Amino acid sequence: MDASLQLRAEQLATEFASQASTAEELNGLIRLMMKSALERMLNTELDVHLGRRGSPQAAAVLGPESVADERLPGGPSSPADDAVAAKRPPNRKNGKSTKRVQGSLGELTIDTPRDRDGTFEPVLIPKHQRRVPGFDEKIMALYTKGMTTRDIQEIVQELYGVEVSSTLVSEITADLD
């Protein structure tokens, strides 16, 4: 993290601490900030996908597969294909979908943007993924320290206020193993 970002984070932490009177209120503020940041990053991903932002940094992160191929399937384009493509409106934003994801701060409900053609595949939190990266690693760390799946289930409930099944804990450890 660069120095200016570090300074801004410290300023926000000071402001949060002065306005929150309980740890629960502070956690709520941090969760709101996390939700906002995730949604903003997903919107930026969609903008890059739609060609509205073409920075080299974004292209390097998302890769060439994130760019939609505007040609019609079936080989090289013909004049007829070009005419149909010219009549079709360009891909654009098409609302949002609500998605509940599990993260280190507990469960968050985020709005994931959609595109008209349905070609947008988020990189930050891929389609059908329900856990923010990092959460699985914490469960795996507890498991490798010798804790049982039931112990981990209880700790997740106490720390994050989220009920996870011991089966889910087992599946996470098996996937990461």
Beta strands, then each sheet from edge to edge (+ up, - down):
strand 1: 93-103
strand 2: 106-115
sheet 1: 1+ 2-
end
